[in-house]
Amino acid sequence: MIWVTWRHHRTSLIVSLGFIAALAIAAIVGGIGTRSSLGAEGRGTYFGCVGVGWDCWADTAVTGVNTIAAALPVLLGALVGATVFSRDIDQQTHVLGLTQSVSRARWFWMRVLVVFLPLTVAAAILGFILEAARVGFESWSYVVNVGPVQSYGMSSMIFPLFNSSGLVLGAYTFMALVAGAAVSLLVRSPIAAVAVTLVAVAGLMVGFQNLARPHYAEPTVLTQGIDHDTFYATYAMDSSMAWIVRSGYTDANGKPVEIDYQACTTDAAGSEHDQRSDESDVDFYVRQKAFLAQLDAEYRACVLAQGVDHYETWYHSVDQVRRFQFTEAGLVLILSGLFLLPALWGLRRLKP
């Protein structure tokens, strides 16, 4: 039975494993190239490489592999998981298997063993390779730091970096394959199974990030007083790679306050920003400093008048990333087990 299953699905399995292997090789070569040319500091931005040098190509290679790997479960679930059974049903080749001495359960689990497990292991290995390429400098290729302030960047706790880690990528791949199998045994149309699996797996990944992942741990709350313009207060944190889950102005009880920014906008005269003909550079600097201080004071007074007490930033620090990976991988595998129930139910209803 193993040989028959391999012969029947070897093309899709070899192509999928070859694609994953190509991604792994690109990640290894890119990681080596970036380390050798940029050291532990990295380039600094996600898709921020400009130029045609080797270091730029290496940086771009790892960036691209991270993004593709994060979307890999969606592709494998739709193109492999949903077709392993639906293609047999559509071509009526399942009749031969189900009318032999082989049980339905064995017919089903052989495909899980021969097709799903190798792809799951390969995806997990790819994820661990990507983690190794980033080890020692999580900010590599994804963030620019200026002192304690994060000017822009991407946390390793959100898509695509989180989803391309070994534990999570392996779990999502298995879940997507099982989900595709369940859909194909229920829908029984190859095209419909691919479409439904594609939407379902992508929706689940978005749902985990936006609805489940923020609650894996109690977020740290950074409170800042309204002593100056706090438009950029959300970036001043103890970890440059923190995942911000919520931020904004709040009242004394911690409730969010919607600010009417238009009411706090001052239409300053343009001449105030220009140096006067009879004004020295020092006098201009002093006047400008006083003028900007006045604007800050007016802005602060306007914000406070609307009921604001402080500015809060709720975030998860990057040192919790491994805990989050284990948690999400466990939940995804549990969901995979739940998807097996409709898959086995559809298998029982399948007539030879």
C-alpha positions in Angstrom: 0.0 0.0 0.0 2.9 2.4 0.7 4.4 1.7 -2.7 1.0 2.3 -4.5 0.5 5.5 -2.6 4.0 6.7 -3.4 3.6 5.8 -7.1 0.2 7.7 -7.3 1.4 10.9 -5.6 5.1 10.9 -6.2 4.9 13.8 -8.7 3.2 16.3 -6.3 5.4 15.1 -3.4 8.7 15.4 -5.3 7.7 18.8 -6.7 6.7 20.1 -3.2 9.8 18.7 -1.5 12.0 20.1 -4.2 10.4 23.6 -3.8 11.0 23.5 -0.1 14.6 22.3 -0.6 15.2 25.2 -3.0 13.9 27.6 -0.4 16.1 26.1 2.2 19.2 26.4 0.0 18.4 30.0 -0.7 18.0 30.7 3.0 21.3 29.1 3.8 23.2 30.8 1.1 21.6 34.2 1.8 22.2 33.8 5.5 25.9 33.0 5.0 26.2 35.9 2.6 24.5 38.4 4.8 26.6 37.4 7.9 29.9 37.5 6.0 29.2 41.0 4.5 27.2 42.7 7.2 28.1 41.0 10.4 25.8 40.8 13.4 24.1 44.1 12.7 22.4 43.2 9.5 21.0 45.5 6.9 18.2 47.0 9.0 15.0 47.0 7.0 12.5 44.5 5.7 12.8 44.7 1.9 15.1 47.6 2.5 18.0 46.5 0.4 18.9 48.9 -2.4 21.6 48.0 -4.9 23.0 45.0 -6.8 25.8 43.9 -4.6 26.2 40.4 -3.1 25.2 41.6 0.3 22.0 43.0 -1.1 21.2 39.8 -3.0 21.8 37.8 0.1 19.7 40.0 2.3 16.8 40.0 -0.3 17.0 36.2 -0.6 16.4 35.6 3.1 13.7 38.2 3.2 11.9 36.6 0.3 12.3 33.1 1.7 10.7 34.2 5.0 7.7 35.6 3.2 7.2 32.6 0.9 7.7 30.1 3.8 5.1 31.9 5.9 2.6 31.4 3.0 3.7 27.8 2.3 1.0 26.1 4.4 -1.7 27.9 2.3 -0.1 26.7 -0.9 0.5 23.1 0.2 -3.0 22.8 1.8 -4.7 23.9 -1.4 -2.4 22.3 -4.0 -1.6 19.0 -2.2 -3.9 18.5 0.7 -7.0 19.2 -1.2 -6.0 17.1 -4.2 -4.7 14.0 -2.6 -8.3 12.6 -2.2 -10.3 14.8 -4.5 -8.3 13.8 -7.6 -8.9 10.1 -6.8 -12.6 10.8 -6.4 -12.9 12.9 -9.5 -11.1 10.3 -11.6 -12.9 7.4 -9.9 -9.6 5.7 -9.1 -10.7 5.4 -5.4 -13.0 2.7 -6.5 -10.1 0.3 -7.1 -8.7 1.0 -3.7 -11.9 0.7 -1.7 -13.0 -2.5 -3.4 -9.8 -4.3 -2.5 -9.0 -5.9 0.8 -7.6 -2.6 2.0 -9.7 -0.9 4.6 -10.9 2.7 4.3 -8.9 3.7 7.3 -5.7 2.3 5.9 -6.4 3.9 2.5 -6.7 7.3 4.3 -3.8 7.0 6.8 -1.4 5.8 4.1 -1.8 9.1 2.4 -1.2 10.9 5.6 1.9 8.9 6.2 3.4 9.0 2.7 2.4 12.5 1.6 1.5 14.7 4.6 4.2 13.7 7.1 7.2 14.2 4.8 5.9 17.7 3.8 5.3 18.6 7.4 8.8 17.5 8.5 10.3 19.3 5.5 8.5 22.6 6.3 9.6 22.4 9.9 13.2 21.9 8.9 12.9 24.9 6.5 11.6 27.0 9.4 14.4 26.0 11.7 16.9 26.9 9.0 15.3 30.3 8.7 15.6 30.7 12.5 19.2 29.7 12.4 19.8 32.3 9.7 18.4 35.0 12.1 20.0 33.7 15.3 22.0 36.3 17.2 20.4 39.3 15.5 16.6 39.1 15.4 16.5 42.6 14.2 18.5 41.6 11.1 16.8 42.8 7.9 13.7 43.9 9.8 14.2 47.0 11.9 16.2 50.1 12.2 17.0 51.3 15.7 18.0 54.8 16.8 19.0 54.5 20.5 15.9 53.3 22.4 13.5 54.4 19.7 12.2 52.0 17.0 11.8 54.2 13.9 10.2 51.4 11.9 10.4 47.7 11.6 8.7 44.3 11.9 8.4 42.2 15.1 9.4 38.5 15.0 6.0 37.8 16.7 3.9 38.6 13.7 3.6 37.5 10.1 5.7 36.6 8.3 8.6 36.1 10.8 6.5 34.3 13.4 4.8 32.0 10.8 8.1 31.0 9.2 9.7 29.7 12.4 10.2 25.9 12.6 7.5 24.9 15.2 4.8 27.1 13.8 5.5 26.4 10.1 5.5 22.7 10.7 2.2 22.8 12.6 0.5 25.0 10.1 1.6 22.8 7.2 0.1 19.7 8.8 -3.1 21.6 9.7 -3.4 22.9 6.1 -2.9 19.4 4.6 -5.4 17.8 6.9 -7.9 20.7 6.3 -7.5 20.2 2.6 -8.1 16.5 3.0 -11.3 17.1 5.0 -12.6 19.6 2.5 -11.9 17.3 -0.4 -13.7 14.3 1.2 -16.7 16.5 1.9 -16.9 18.6 -1.2 -15.5 16.0 -3.6 -14.8 18.6 -6.4 -11.1 19.3 -7.0 -11.6 22.9 -8.0 -14.1 23.6 -5.1 -11.8 21.8 -2.6 -8.8 23.9 -3.7 -10.7 27.2 -3.4 -12.3 26.4 -0.1 -9.0 25.2 1.4 -7.2 28.3 0.2 -9.7 30.6 1.8 -10.1 28.6 5.0 -6.4 28.1 5.8 -5.6 31.8 5.0 -8.5 32.8 7.2 -7.3 30.6 10.1 -3.8 32.1 9.9 -5.2 35.6 10.0 -7.5 34.7 12.9 -4.8 33.2 15.0 -2.6 36.3 14.6 -5.4 38.9 15.3 -7.7 37.0 17.7 -5.7 34.3 19.5 -2.0 35.2 19.6 -2.4 38.6 21.5 -3.8 36.6 24.4 -1.1 34.0 24.8 0.4 36.1 27.6 -0.5 39.2 29.6 0.8 42.2 27.6 3.1 44.7 29.2 1.6 48.2 29.5 3.8 51.2 29.1 2.3 54.4 30.5 3.5 57.8 29.4 2.4 61.2 30.7 1.3 63.9 28.4 4.3 66.2 28.8 4.9 66.7 25.1 3.6 65.6 21.8 3.2 61.8 22.1 2.5 60.9 18.5 5.6 58.7 18.6 5.4 57.6 22.1 4.4 54.1 21.0 7.9 53.4 19.8 9.7 54.3 23.0 9.9 50.9 24.6 12.4 48.6 26.3 12.5 46.2 23.4 12.9 47.4 19.8 11.2 44.3 18.4 8.2 44.3 20.7 4.8 43.5 19.2 2.4 46.4 19.8 -1.1 45.1 20.3 -2.8 48.3 21.3 -1.8 51.9 21.9 -3.5 55.3 22.3 -4.6 58.1 24.6 -6.5 57.1 27.8 -8.3 58.7 30.7 -7.4 58.4 34.4 -9.4 55.1 34.5 -7.5 53.6 31.6 -10.4 53.9 29.1 -9.4 54.9 25.5 -10.1 58.5 24.5 -10.8 59.5 21.0 -8.9 62.7 20.2 -10.2 65.4 17.9 -6.9 66.2 16.3 -8.4 68.9 14.1 -9.3 70.8 17.2 -5.7 70.6 18.4 -4.1 71.7 15.1 -2.7 75.2 15.1 -2.6 77.1 11.9 0.7 78.8 12.6 1.6 81.8 10.5 4.2 81.0 7.9 6.3 84.0 8.7 7.0 82.5 12.2 9.1 79.8 10.5 11.2 82.2 8.4 14.2 84.0 9.6 13.7 87.8 9.6 16.1 90.1 7.8 17.1 91.9 10.9 17.4 88.7 13.0 20.6 86.9 13.7 20.9 83.1 13.6 21.0 83.0 17.4 17.9 85.2 17.8 16.1 83.1 15.1 16.9 79.9 17.0 15.7 81.3 20.3 12.5 82.6 18.8 11.8 79.3 17.0 12.5 77.4 20.2 10.0 79.6 22.1 7.5 79.3 19.3 7.6 75.5 19.2 7.4 75.3 23.0 4.2 77.4 22.8 2.8 75.0 20.2 3.6 72.0 22.4 1.9 73.7 25.4 -1.2 74.5 23.4 -1.3 70.9 22.0 -1.0 69.4 25.5 -3.7 71.7 26.9 -6.0 70.8 24.0 -5.4 67.0 24.6 -5.9 67.3 28.3 -9.1 69.3 27.8 -10.6 66.3 26.0 -10.3 64.1 29.0 -6.8 62.5 28.3 -4.7 61.6 31.3 -1.9 59.6 29.8 -0.8 57.5 26.8 -0.8 53.7 27.0 1.1 51.1 24.8 0.2 47.5 25.3 2.9 45.2 23.9 4.5 41.7 24.0 8.3 41.7 24.3 10.4 39.7 21.9 11.8 37.4 24.7 8.4 35.7 24.8 8.5 34.6 21.2 9.4 30.9 22.0 6.5 30.7 24.4 4.2 32.0 21.8 5.5 29.6 19.2 4.9 26.6 21.4 1.5 27.8 22.3 0.4 28.4 18.8 1.9 25.2 17.4 0.0 23.3 20.1 -3.3 25.0 19.3 -2.8 24.4 15.6 -2.1 20.7 16.1 -5.2 20.4 18.2 -7.2 22.0 15.4 -5.6 19.5 13.0 -6.9 16.7 15.1 -10.4 18.3 15.0 -10.2 18.5 11.2 -9.6 14.7 11.2 -13.1 14.2 12.5 -15.0 15.5 9.4 -12.3 14.0 7.2 -13.0 10.5 8.6 -16.8 11.1 8.5 -16.5 12.0 4.8 -14.4 8.9 4.3 -17.2 6.7 5.7 -19.7 8.3 3.4 -17.5 7.8 0.4 -19.0 5.1 -1.8 -16.8 3.0 -4.1 
